[in-house]
Every structure is written in C-alpha cells, then in structure tokens.
Amino acid sequence: MAAKSLLHSSSSRTPSCFLNSRSNPINFRRTQLGFEPRNLTKPVKICGDQVLLGLYRAKTKEKHQKQRGGVVVGVRCTAEGIERGLLMGGGGGSRGGGEAKVLVAERYKMVGLLASVLCLCNADRVVMSVAIVPLAAKYGWSSSFLGIVQSSFLWGYIFSSVVGGALVDKYGGKKVLAWGVVLWSLATLLTPSAASHSTAALLAVRAFFGLAEGVAMPAMSTLSSSWFPRHERAKAIGISMGGFHLGNLVGLLLTPIMLSTLGIAGPFILFSTLGLLWVTKWSSTVTNDPRESPFVTQSELRLIQAGKSNSVSNNGKFPPLRLLLSKLPTWAIILSNVTNNWGYFVLLSWMPVYFKTVFNVNLKQAAWFSAVPWGSMAVCGYIAGVASDHLIRTGYPVILVRKIMQTIGFIGPGISLLCLNYAKSPEVAAILITAALSLGSFSQAGYLLNIQEIAPEWAGFLHGLANSAGTLAAIISTIGTGYFVQWLGSFQAFLTVTAGLYFVTAIFFNLFATADRVF
C-alpha cells in the first residue's frame, strides 16, 4: 500500500534523487512524500519514478536490517550509470535538462567528421594522379609536363601550411577548415574546365587547390587537442590520420570507375560535391571548443576538461618565429616531419617505378598492392593511438610514450628499407614496403602529438611550419630519387640514405623532445 501511494504521488510532485559517496551511508527520515535523504554529499539530476521506488525499497530494506541489527549500506541513484553508459566513455543527453543515454559521444562525432574530410583531402589529390593519364592523351601533354602538373599542387601547399596554421590559431579550426574545404572543392570541380582552357589555367587551379588544402592538418591538430583529454588524443589522431591514409585507397578505387562511367569530369564532380556536403554538416554541428557546443553533455564536458591543462589563447598575436626556432624541441618536431614526408613520398611516388624496373611487375595487375599499404597504415595508426593512450592512463610519463612511438615509427621503416635492398622477389619487397609504411604510422603518436604539448598557444602555426618543411623535403626527395637512380643506376643507394635519415632523426627526437610546455 505504501508503495502504491508513493508511486501515485510522483505524478503530481517533482521527484529528486541524490548520489551518495561510496563511503558514507545515507540515513532517511520521514516526510510527507515518504523519505528524505540526510547527510547529502552530491546532488544529481532528476531520475523519475524509478528513483522513488528505489528509495522506498531502500527504506524497507533499512527497516528489516534494523530489526536484525544490520547496517544500512548507502543507496546509489540509478542515474549514476549515465555518465559511464556511453560509447567510448562519453557523456549522455543534453546539457540543459536531464541527461539521457546517447550512443556516440560528441567528441567522437567530431573526430569522425575530421577523418572523413581528411579522407576527401587525400582522395582529391589522388584523383589527379589517376585522371592525368586520359587528360594527357586528350591534350597531348609530354612526360615532362606531367611532372610539372603533378608538382603544381605542392606550389600552393608549401606556403599555405604556415599561413593556415596561423589562421587556425587566431580564428579557430572550425571556420578555417570549413573555408578550406569549400575552396579546395571548388578548385577540384574547376580542374577539368581549366585543363580544356589552357595549361596556365590548369597549373593555377592546381596551385590554388594546394593552397586551400594547407589548412587541413593544422586544423585537425588544434581541434583534436581542444576536444580530447590528453589520455585520448593519440587515439583521436589515429582516427583522423586513418581517414587521411584511406583517402589514397578511396581515390585509387573510385577514380577509374568514375572515369569509365562519367568521363574525365566524373571523379572531380563526385569528390567536390562530397566536400561541399561535408561543410554543411560540419558548420551546423561542430564548435572550436566543446564548452561552446549545445550538444555536449555535462558529464562528457567534465571528462574532457579534467584531462586538459588550462586553455590558452594567443589573443590574435602573430607567433614569435625566432623564439620558436630557437628551441631544440621545435627542431625535433620539424626534423621529424621532414623525415616522415621524405620517406612517405619516396615510397608513394617511386615504388611503382621500383617494382617495374627491379622486378618487371605490372602494378595494374596487382590491385591489392595499392590497397594493402594504405589500409594497413590506417589500422596501425589507430593501434598506435590506442596503445599510446593506454600507456599514459596506466601512469607512464607522456614524453616516454611519445619517444617509444616515435622510435617505432622511424626505426621500423629504416630497417625495412635496408632489408628492401636485399629483397629477391616482388612478394618480399611488397611485404617490406607495407611494413615500412605501417610502422611509420606509429610516429603519429610521437612528434605529431608533441606539437600541442610544447606549444599549445602556437600549435597551428608550429604544425604549419613543420608541414611546410616536410613539403619541401617531399619535393626534394621525389626529384632527388630520379637523379640518384639515373646517376648510380639503382635504388639501393637512395633507400640506404633514406634509412639513415630515419635513424638520425629518431636519435635526435629521443635526445631533445619534451612533453613540457616550451612556449
């Protein structure tokens, strides 16, 4: 009868529930509703009829235990599970009223959007490398001009990384990245028309395309730092960069299909449309800071803020370039980006030629070779992120974890490239190249995350600076490989030089990198 009366009263009166600490029991005294907790320590949100029934049952249990001389154990509100009932540790519900369960935490929705746009970012680059074959046949381009067209993307990209990073620091990653995607999508859409107009127009559009894409990486780095606590950032970077690596695969697989079905303009229209659609979703759901988001719950916000240092702002000031370059931890990051891009573009640009000249393999008949390295990079990058976050949560020093990941990410590819000199079959060579790219993705949880740690106030600019240096290294290594092979008649010498660069950079990073704030 008491239970019925208690439940009936909940329809006309607002229930409340309280969460006790694990150590202090809750005692109850009679009120006109039934029971009211005393010695309260932590109020929480309204829970509804289930809480009133739970309190009634607790009181009944207390009464029976008192009759037997027992001790009452504290009652826990059933809403306590809300904070922990989310996928990947997220919060629940809306921030204004009662918190309801959600399937995916808001920060993982944000990083999912980052991964998808980085996939488009890389796929848009790959489109031209595939479509350039029918374009060359249509317009009669020479082999030397093909190299100029392919490199025109880097003309804009090498400058925009620094400027884009500074813009991200001043205006935030959301707005800068949105404008970047709009501009590079329009450049992608205009590429076939520019090619039919003149070679000068084509080169200008491709350079503008690279200029717009330069903001992507600094924005990704800054937003990941803002939305994720330190012990989850490596996983966030792993997810984002996984999308970037998969962009190679998506571009290589979809572009030939679109070329054969819709003509030369087909893939350019497809990927530019996807980019513009992405912007509409991004603009309506993401904020620069989780505290500004109407979708983030209080529990998720507490989790994010608890794992972060105090937020910093540069107040729109231009970053002190001389100061940044005067510190060895800065050079540990820049040199790491240089080495990473050097090795990455050597493998990306010259391995098809390597297989053709060394093993006489036609890679058009080996589609799996195009897919396995990029897919394995995405998977290994995520594994590195999860492992890195786990080590930090279990108490390992942050800088030790960064150095472990950086060592794996550079020593692994260095050894793989040295072994590649002795490969006797294309199958063994393919395994070694896949190993080099996969192990190289571990450096994402090394130097790439270290940027936010040493310079949180200027992270976008520092990332852009390192990215520009890396782009210059990519140009030098891509051109230098050709001259090296022509001069010495084999790939072995250049692979050895690249391996040596990996080893030297790994040592430099271990000596001078730090996880403490420097700027």
Salt bridges, closest charged atoms under 4 A:
GLU36 OE1 - ARG29 NH2 2.53
GLU62 OE1 - LYS59 NZ 3.37
GLU62 OE2 - LYS66 NZ 3.13
GLU80 OE1 - ARG76 NH2 2.19
GLU83 OE2 - ARG302 NH2 2.47
GLU106 OE1 - LYS109 NZ 3.60
GLU213 OE1 - ARG125 NE 2.90
GLU232 OE1 - ARG107 NE 2.83
ASP289 OD2 - ARG291 NH2 2.92
GLU300 OE2 - ARG107 NH1 3.09
GLU453 OE2 - ARG402 NH2 2.75
GLU457 OE1 - ARG517 NH2 3.13
